[in-house]
Amino acid sequence: SRGGPMQLVLVLQLGVSSFAFLGRAPSRPAVLRIPLTARSAAPRAAAALELPSVATREPPPIGDDAWAATVDYRTFRQEVHALGQELANGQGDSDIRHLKKMIAWSNACGVLGVLTMWMSSPLGRLISVVGLSTWTCTRWTMIGHHICHGGYNRQDSPKFGGSGRFTTYGFAVGSVWRRARDWLDWMLPEAWNVEHNNLHHFRLSESGDPDLVERNLELMRSIQLPRWLKYVGVAGLAAMWKWYYYAPNTYKQLKISQLRKEGVRFSQEEAHAPFTLPVALLNSEEGRKFRTGPLDFMRTVMGPYLLLRFFALPAPLLLLSRSFYWAAVLNLALADLLSNVHSFIIIATNHCGKDMYKFERSVTPRSGSFYMRAITSSANFRTSNGVGKPVHGHLADLNDFLHGWLNYQIEHHCFPQLSMLSYQKSAPRMRAICEKHGVPYVQENVFARLKKTADVMVGAESMRPFDVSWEYEPDRFVWDDQKAESVSSSLDAGGDGGDLE
């Protein structure tokens, strides 16, 4: 088709507006040999089903999905769960020291960026933008992420002589001061905890997962435009996704959780339809439904980051030179764009691609099927360890630091409450367990994963559907989406989400 400039504008609009569209993605299985290469809150209280005591799985067709008929879910669950327990029990002071080392690295990037943000020369601007961007990105993906999951709750608990700062209840939540001190970004930490720790982790790659890329980008996938224009749209989306989609959508999930405590009910479509910036900033009916509006959203969610980062931080430079101030504002804006792109590359690619499975039903947390889904719907990037290779050292940490410590997604989705150091230790052993049981373990370069993710976004490929007939029926679970409570208390108290006996 013709009309290039207009189509380019259209596809950029589609890239961002696709998040406002909720639809069922076509089930188009890919033919691919898959290589064997939290403190989380479980979403809502659940209504248990009457289930048979034995599996009633139908074998999948012979081919790349044949492994699904051979998994011994009970034994697989025992081995994976035992690994997680061993790692959790082995955490201690070394994990806190490692966390503080990574915080120091992140802060060093921030100091470098701030001290050079007044520069307008190409080299000075490059140093400042990269430093500021890396600071912002790692503060979220690496530090805020693992602390908010509870990866350091026990090690830093005041009961055991810790400060309490690096715990679920002490980090970045409760006040603007804590947010500014610990993790300042477009998203409200309390809202992100609900959307990510709750819905995404316990309903990974099913309809209840708010981060299911294939569904959220259905409009982009189905629109009749040249494919190369769609890829341009993906690039445009990557530069703005945190403030356009993620900040408002996480806040919506927080508001739903609060309203459900008051007995307000929401349909599945209302609960899972993404909530984007234009809707949040308009005094819309949808916003009123969740009891939020432009003033509430800006004051609570985006305002603190906008004011502190882009106005308060460079303000002292006005005492020296107005040109220094505006150079700093430009560098901060460029750093934010780069941080969006960096985080998009290492986050959006974790669970998307033609070799990643999607599911129709839910399963019991910490069951064999839960662990299987965490593995087959996640992809690891390059890690610095392997069977027989050391896992410690500055070079190992540097590799993982640049990946935002999101290169251990398989292990992280099995054990959301572990420390960063524990994920380095867990990866080779988890891979060995998967090879033993024939469960696909996907690990690739992050840019290879980016290509596969973009292919799904533009409709060139689709995720692999996991047929319900292949499910291990005793692990089936149904969430009561109308309740605000969670089962996290039972999980954290030692419940394992599945009977081994």
C-alpha positions as CSV (number, residue, x, y, z in Angstrom):
1,S,0.0,0.0,0.0
2,R,1.0,3.6,-0.5
3,G,0.9,6.9,1.5
4,G,4.0,6.3,3.5
5,P,4.1,9.4,5.9
6,M,0.5,9.1,6.9
7,Q,0.9,5.4,7.4
8,L,3.9,6.0,9.6
9,V,1.9,8.4,11.8
10,L,-0.9,5.9,12.0
11,V,1.2,3.0,13.0
12,L,2.9,5.0,15.8
13,Q,-0.6,5.9,17.1
14,L,-1.6,2.2,16.8
15,G,1.5,1.2,18.8
16,V,0.4,3.1,21.8
17,S,-3.4,2.8,21.4
18,S,-3.1,-1.0,21.1
19,F,-2.7,-1.2,24.9
20,A,-6.3,0.2,25.1
21,F,-7.6,-2.8,23.1
22,L,-8.5,-6.1,24.7
23,G,-9.2,-9.0,22.5
24,R,-8.6,-12.6,22.0
25,A,-5.4,-13.4,20.0
26,P,-5.6,-16.0,17.3
27,S,-4.3,-19.4,18.2
28,R,-1.7,-20.0,15.6
29,P,0.8,-22.5,16.8
30,A,4.4,-22.1,15.7
31,V,6.4,-25.1,14.5
32,L,9.6,-24.9,16.4
33,R,12.0,-27.2,18.2
34,I,12.4,-25.6,21.6
35,P,16.0,-26.0,22.8
36,L,16.7,-27.4,26.3
37,T,19.2,-24.8,26.1
38,A,6.5,-13.4,45.4
39,R,7.2,-11.2,48.6
40,S,4.4,-11.7,46.1
41,A,0.7,-11.6,46.7
42,A,-1.3,-14.3,45.0
43,P,-4.3,-12.7,43.2
44,R,-7.5,-12.8,45.2
45,A,-8.9,-15.7,47.2
46,A,-9.7,-18.8,45.2
47,A,-12.7,-21.1,44.9
48,A,-11.5,-24.7,44.8
49,L,-12.9,-27.1,42.3
50,E,-14.0,-30.7,42.7
51,L,-11.1,-32.5,40.8
52,P,-10.2,-36.1,40.0
53,S,-7.4,-37.6,42.0
54,V,-5.5,-38.7,39.0
55,A,-4.4,-37.0,35.8
56,T,-6.7,-37.2,32.8
57,R,-4.3,-35.6,30.3
58,E,-4.6,-36.4,26.6
59,P,-1.3,-36.7,24.8
60,P,-0.4,-33.9,22.5
61,P,0.4,-34.6,18.9
62,I,3.8,-36.0,18.2
63,G,6.2,-33.1,17.7
64,D,7.5,-30.1,19.6
65,D,4.7,-30.3,22.2
66,A,5.1,-34.0,22.9
67,W,7.1,-33.3,26.1
68,A,3.8,-32.2,27.8
69,A,2.6,-35.8,27.9
70,T,5.7,-37.1,29.7
71,V,6.1,-34.8,32.6
72,D,5.7,-36.4,36.1
73,Y,4.3,-33.3,37.7
74,R,4.5,-34.7,41.3
75,T,8.2,-35.5,41.1
76,F,9.0,-32.4,39.1
77,R,7.2,-30.3,41.7
78,Q,9.1,-31.9,44.5
79,E,12.5,-31.3,42.9
80,V,11.8,-27.7,41.9
81,H,10.3,-26.8,45.3
82,A,13.1,-28.4,47.2
83,L,15.6,-26.2,45.2
84,G,13.7,-23.1,46.1
85,Q,13.5,-24.0,49.8
86,E,17.2,-24.8,49.9
87,L,18.1,-21.5,48.3
88,A,15.8,-19.5,50.6
89,N,17.1,-21.2,53.7
90,G,20.7,-20.5,52.6
91,Q,20.2,-16.7,52.3
92,G,21.9,-14.4,54.8
93,D,24.3,-11.6,55.3
94,S,26.1,-12.3,52.0
95,D,22.8,-11.5,50.2
96,I,22.5,-8.1,51.9
97,R,26.1,-7.3,51.1
98,H,25.5,-8.2,47.5
99,L,22.4,-6.0,47.4
100,K,24.3,-3.0,48.8
101,K,27.0,-3.6,46.2
102,M,24.4,-3.4,43.4
103,I,22.8,-0.4,45.0
104,A,26.3,1.3,45.0
105,W,26.7,0.5,41.3
106,S,23.3,2.0,40.5
107,N,24.0,5.1,42.6
108,A,27.4,5.5,41.0
109,C,25.6,5.7,37.6
110,G,23.2,8.3,39.1
111,V,26.0,10.4,40.5
112,L,27.9,10.4,37.2
113,G,24.8,11.4,35.3
114,V,23.8,14.2,37.7
115,L,27.3,15.6,37.8
116,T,27.5,15.8,34.0
117,M,23.9,16.7,33.2
118,W,24.7,20.4,32.7
119,M,27.0,19.4,29.7
120,S,25.8,20.0,26.2
121,S,28.8,18.7,24.3
122,P,28.2,15.4,22.5
123,L,30.5,13.4,24.8
124,G,29.3,15.1,28.0
125,R,25.7,14.5,26.9
126,L,26.3,10.9,26.2
127,I,27.9,10.3,29.6
128,S,25.1,12.0,31.4
129,V,22.3,10.4,29.5
130,V,23.7,6.8,29.8
131,G,24.4,7.4,33.5
132,L,21.0,8.8,34.4
133,S,19.2,6.1,32.3
134,T,21.1,3.2,33.8
135,W,20.4,4.6,37.3
136,T,16.7,4.8,36.7
137,C,16.4,1.5,35.0
138,T,18.4,-0.6,37.5
139,R,16.6,1.1,40.4
140,W,13.4,-0.4,39.1
141,T,14.3,-3.7,37.5
142,M,17.0,-4.8,39.9
143,I,16.6,-3.1,43.2
144,G,13.0,-2.1,43.6
145,H,11.9,-5.3,41.9
146,H,13.6,-7.8,44.1
147,I,13.1,-5.9,47.3
148,C,9.4,-5.5,46.7
149,H,9.1,-9.2,46.1
150,G,10.4,-9.8,49.6
151,G,13.8,-11.1,48.5
152,Y,15.4,-9.6,51.5
153,N,12.6,-9.6,54.0
154,R,14.2,-12.1,56.4
155,Q,17.8,-11.0,56.0
156,D,17.0,-7.3,56.6
157,S,14.2,-7.8,59.2
158,P,14.6,-5.8,62.4
159,K,13.9,-9.1,64.3
160,F,17.3,-10.3,63.1
161,G,19.2,-7.1,63.5
162,G,18.4,-5.7,60.1
163,S,17.4,-2.1,59.2
164,G,14.0,-3.0,57.8
165,R,14.5,-0.6,54.9
166,F,15.1,-3.3,52.3
167,T,11.8,-5.2,53.0
168,T,8.4,-5.3,51.4
169,Y,7.0,-2.9,54.0
170,G,9.9,-0.6,54.3
171,F,11.0,0.1,50.7
172,A,9.6,3.0,48.7
173,V,6.0,2.7,50.0
174,G,4.0,4.8,52.4
175,S,5.2,8.3,51.6
176,V,6.6,10.5,48.9
177,W,9.8,10.7,50.9
178,R,10.3,7.0,50.9
179,R,9.5,6.8,47.2
180,A,12.0,9.6,46.4
181,R,14.6,8.0,48.5
182,D,14.3,4.4,47.4
183,W,12.7,4.1,44.0
184,L,11.4,7.2,42.1
185,D,9.9,6.4,38.7
186,W,6.7,7.0,36.8
187,M,4.9,4.1,38.5
188,L,3.6,4.2,42.0
189,P,5.4,1.4,43.9
190,E,2.2,0.3,45.8
191,A,0.4,0.0,42.5
192,W,3.2,-1.9,40.8
193,N,3.2,-4.3,43.7
194,V,-0.4,-5.2,43.1
195,E,-0.2,-5.4,39.3
196,H,3.2,-7.2,39.0
197,N,3.6,-9.3,42.2
198,N,0.0,-10.3,42.3
199,L,-1.6,-10.6,38.9
200,H,1.4,-11.1,36.6
201,H,3.3,-13.6,38.7
202,F,0.4,-15.9,39.7
203,R,-1.5,-15.7,36.4
204,L,1.4,-15.8,34.0
205,S,0.5,-15.9,30.3
206,E,-3.2,-16.6,30.8
207,S,-6.2,-14.3,30.4
208,G,-5.7,-12.8,33.9
209,D,-2.2,-11.7,33.2
210,P,-2.3,-7.9,32.6
211,D,1.1,-8.1,30.8
212,L,0.1,-10.6,28.1
213,V,1.7,-8.9,25.1
214,E,-0.1,-10.9,22.4
215,R,-3.5,-9.9,23.6
216,N,-2.6,-6.3,24.5
217,L,-1.2,-5.7,21.0
218,E,-4.0,-7.4,19.1
219,L,-4.9,-4.2,17.3
220,M,-1.3,-3.8,16.1
221,R,-1.2,-7.4,15.1
222,S,-4.4,-7.4,13.0
223,I,-4.3,-3.9,11.4
224,Q,-3.7,-4.1,7.6
225,L,-0.5,-2.1,7.2
226,P,3.0,-2.9,5.8
227,R,4.8,-4.9,8.4
228,W,7.8,-2.7,8.5
229,L,5.6,0.2,9.6
230,K,4.4,-2.0,12.5
231,Y,8.0,-2.6,13.5
232,V,8.5,1.2,13.6
233,G,5.4,1.4,15.8
234,V,7.0,-1.1,18.2
235,A,10.1,1.1,18.4
236,G,7.9,4.2,19.1
237,L,6.1,2.3,21.8
238,A,9.4,1.2,23.5
239,A,10.3,4.9,24.0
240,M,7.2,5.8,25.9
241,W,5.7,2.6,27.4
242,K,6.3,3.3,31.1
243,W,4.5,6.6,31.3
244,Y,1.9,5.9,28.6
245,Y,0.8,2.4,29.6
246,Y,2.5,1.0,32.7
247,A,2.0,3.9,35.2
248,P,-1.7,4.3,34.6
249,N,-2.4,0.5,34.2
250,T,-0.7,-0.4,37.5
251,Y,-2.6,2.3,39.3
252,K,-5.9,1.0,37.9
253,Q,-5.1,-2.4,39.4
254,L,-4.4,-0.9,42.8
255,K,-7.8,1.0,42.6
256,I,-9.6,-2.2,41.7
257,S,-8.0,-4.0,44.6
258,Q,-9.1,-1.2,47.0
259,L,-12.6,-1.1,45.6
260,R,-13.1,-4.8,45.8
261,K,-12.5,-4.5,49.6
262,E,-15.6,-2.3,49.6
263,G,-17.6,-4.9,47.7
264,V,-17.5,-3.2,44.3
265,R,-17.6,-5.8,41.5
266,F,-15.9,-5.7,38.1
267,S,-16.3,-7.8,35.0
268,Q,-13.4,-9.7,33.5
269,E,-13.3,-7.2,30.6
270,E,-13.2,-4.2,33.0
271,A,-10.5,-5.7,35.2
272,H,-8.2,-6.8,32.4
273,A,-8.6,-4.0,29.8
274,P,-5.5,-1.9,29.9
275,F,-5.8,1.7,31.2
276,T,-3.7,4.2,29.3
277,L,-2.5,7.7,29.9
278,P,-5.1,9.5,27.7
279,V,-7.9,7.8,29.6
280,A,-6.2,8.6,33.0
281,L,-5.8,12.3,32.1
282,L,-9.4,12.7,30.8
283,N,-12.2,13.0,33.2
284,S,-13.6,9.9,31.6
285,E,-16.4,7.5,32.6
286,E,-13.8,4.7,32.8
287,G,-11.6,6.7,35.2
288,R,-14.6,7.5,37.4
289,K,-15.5,3.8,37.5
290,F,-12.2,3.2,39.3
291,R,-12.6,6.4,41.4
292,T,-9.7,8.3,39.9
293,G,-9.4,11.4,37.8
294,P,-6.7,13.6,36.3
295,L,-5.9,15.4,39.6
296,D,-5.8,12.2,41.6
297,F,-3.6,10.4,39.0
298,M,-1.1,13.2,38.6
299,R,-0.9,14.0,42.3
300,T,-0.5,10.4,43.4
301,V,1.3,8.6,40.5
302,M,3.1,10.7,37.9
303,G,3.4,14.1,39.6
304,P,6.1,13.3,42.1
305,Y,8.5,11.9,39.5
306,L,7.7,14.6,37.0
307,L,8.4,17.5,39.5
308,L,11.3,16.0,41.4
309,R,13.2,14.6,38.4
310,F,12.6,17.3,35.7
311,F,12.3,20.4,37.8
312,A,13.7,20.0,41.3
313,L,16.8,18.0,40.4
314,P,18.2,20.5,37.8
315,A,16.9,23.6,39.6
316,P,20.2,24.4,41.4
317,L,21.8,24.9,38.0
318,L,19.8,28.1,37.5
319,L,22.1,29.7,40.1
320,L,25.0,29.1,37.7
321,S,23.6,29.5,34.2
322,R,20.2,29.2,32.5
323,S,21.9,27.3,29.6
324,F,23.2,24.7,32.1
325,Y,19.7,24.3,33.4
326,W,18.1,23.7,30.0
327,A,21.0,21.4,29.0
328,A,20.2,19.4,32.1
329,V,16.5,19.2,31.4
330,L,17.2,18.0,27.9
331,N,19.6,15.4,29.2
332,L,17.1,14.2,31.7
333,A,14.4,13.9,29.0
334,L,16.8,11.9,26.8
335,A,17.8,9.7,29.7
336,D,14.1,9.0,30.4
337,L,13.6,7.9,26.7
338,L,16.6,5.7,26.9
339,S,15.5,4.2,30.2
340,N,12.1,3.4,28.6
341,V,13.9,1.6,25.7
342,H,16.3,-0.2,28.0
343,S,13.6,-1.4,30.3
344,F,11.4,-2.4,27.3
345,I,14.1,-4.6,25.9
346,I,14.7,-6.5,29.1
347,I,11.1,-6.6,30.4
348,A,8.7,-6.9,27.4
349,T,10.8,-9.8,26.0
350,N,10.7,-12.0,29.1
351,H,7.5,-13.9,28.3
352,C,6.8,-13.3,24.6
353,G,7.8,-15.2,21.4
354,K,6.7,-18.0,19.2
355,D,8.4,-20.4,21.6
356,M,6.6,-19.2,24.7
357,Y,3.4,-20.9,25.8
358,K,0.1,-19.3,26.7
359,F,-2.7,-20.9,28.7
360,E,-6.5,-20.8,29.1
361,R,-6.9,-21.9,32.7
362,S,-5.3,-21.2,36.0
363,V,-3.3,-23.6,38.2
364,T,-2.6,-23.9,41.9
365,P,0.3,-21.6,43.1
366,R,3.5,-23.6,43.7
367,S,2.1,-26.7,42.1
368,G,3.9,-28.8,39.5
369,S,1.9,-27.1,36.8
370,F,2.7,-23.7,38.2
371,Y,6.4,-24.3,38.0
372,M,6.0,-25.8,34.5
373,R,4.3,-22.6,33.4
374,A,6.9,-20.4,35.0
375,I,9.5,-22.2,33.0
376,T,7.8,-22.6,29.6
377,S,6.4,-19.1,29.5
378,S,9.6,-17.4,30.5
379,A,13.0,-17.0,28.7
380,N,16.3,-16.4,30.3
381,F,18.9,-14.1,28.7
382,R,22.6,-14.6,28.8
383,T,23.7,-15.4,32.3
384,S,27.2,-15.5,33.7
385,N,27.0,-19.0,35.1
386,G,26.5,-22.5,34.0
387,V,27.1,-26.1,35.0
388,G,30.6,-26.2,36.5
389,K,31.2,-22.4,36.1
390,P,31.6,-20.0,39.0
391,V,28.7,-17.6,39.7
392,H,30.4,-14.9,41.7
393,G,32.7,-12.0,40.8
394,H,32.5,-8.5,39.3
395,L,32.2,-9.7,35.7
396,A,29.3,-12.0,36.5
397,D,27.6,-9.1,38.3
398,L,28.3,-6.7,35.5
399,N,26.5,-9.0,33.0
400,D,23.5,-9.3,35.2
401,F,23.5,-5.6,36.1
402,L,23.3,-4.6,32.5
403,H,20.3,-7.0,32.1
404,G,18.6,-5.5,35.1
405,W,18.9,-8.9,36.7
406,L,16.0,-9.9,34.5
407,N,18.1,-12.6,32.8
408,Y,16.9,-15.2,35.3
409,Q,13.2,-15.0,34.6
410,I,12.7,-18.8,34.7
411,E,14.1,-19.0,38.2
412,H,12.5,-15.8,39.3
413,H,9.0,-16.9,38.3
414,C,9.5,-20.2,40.1
415,F,10.8,-18.5,43.2
416,P,9.8,-14.8,43.3
417,Q,11.0,-14.2,46.9
418,L,14.7,-14.9,46.4
419,S,17.6,-12.5,46.4
420,M,19.6,-11.6,43.3
421,L,22.5,-13.6,44.5
422,S,20.3,-16.7,44.8
423,Y,19.3,-16.5,41.2
424,Q,22.9,-16.7,40.1
425,K,23.2,-19.9,42.2
426,S,19.9,-21.4,41.0
427,A,20.1,-21.2,37.2
428,P,22.5,-24.2,36.5
429,R,20.5,-26.4,38.9
430,M,17.2,-25.4,37.5
431,R,18.3,-26.1,34.0
432,A,19.5,-29.6,35.0
433,I,16.1,-30.3,36.6
434,C,14.4,-29.3,33.4
435,E,16.6,-31.4,31.2
436,K,16.0,-34.4,33.5
437,H,12.2,-34.0,33.1
438,G,12.1,-32.9,29.5
439,V,10.6,-29.5,30.2
440,P,11.8,-26.9,27.7
441,Y,14.2,-24.4,29.1
442,V,14.7,-21.4,26.8
443,Q,17.7,-19.2,27.0
444,E,18.9,-16.7,24.3
445,N,20.6,-13.4,23.7
446,V,18.3,-10.6,24.8
447,F,18.3,-9.1,21.2
448,A,17.2,-12.5,19.8
449,R,14.3,-12.3,22.3
450,L,13.6,-8.8,21.3
451,K,13.2,-9.9,17.6
452,K,10.8,-12.7,18.6
453,T,8.8,-10.3,20.8
454,A,8.5,-7.8,18.0
455,D,7.4,-10.5,15.6
456,V,4.5,-11.4,18.0
457,M,3.6,-7.7,18.4
458,V,3.3,-7.1,14.7
459,G,1.4,-10.3,14.0
460,A,4.2,-12.1,12.2
461,E,4.2,-14.9,14.8
462,S,2.0,-16.1,17.6
463,M,2.6,-17.6,21.0
464,R,2.2,-21.4,21.4
465,P,-1.2,-22.4,22.8
466,F,-1.1,-25.0,25.6
467,D,-4.2,-27.1,25.0
468,V,-6.4,-27.6,28.0
469,S,-6.5,-31.4,27.3
470,W,-2.8,-31.5,28.2
471,E,-3.3,-30.0,31.6
472,Y,-2.6,-31.9,34.8
473,E,-6.1,-31.8,36.2
474,P,-5.3,-32.1,40.0
475,D,-3.4,-28.8,39.7
476,R,-6.4,-26.9,38.3
477,F,-7.4,-23.8,40.2
478,V,-10.0,-21.0,39.8
479,W,-9.4,-17.5,41.2
480,D,-12.4,-15.6,42.6
481,D,-11.7,-12.3,40.9
482,Q,-14.3,-10.5,42.9
483,K,-12.4,-10.8,46.1
484,A,-9.7,-8.5,47.2
485,E,-8.0,-10.9,49.7
486,S,-5.0,-12.9,48.7
487,V,-3.6,-16.3,49.7
488,S,-0.1,-14.8,50.2
489,S,-0.3,-15.2,54.0
490,S,-0.6,-19.0,53.7
491,L,2.1,-19.2,51.1
492,D,4.5,-17.1,53.1
493,A,3.7,-19.1,56.2
494,G,5.0,-22.2,54.5
495,G,2.1,-23.3,52.4
496,D,3.3,-24.8,49.2
497,G,0.3,-24.5,47.0
498,G,-0.1,-28.2,46.2
499,D,-0.3,-31.4,48.2
500,L,2.6,-33.7,47.8
501,E,1.0,-36.6,49.5
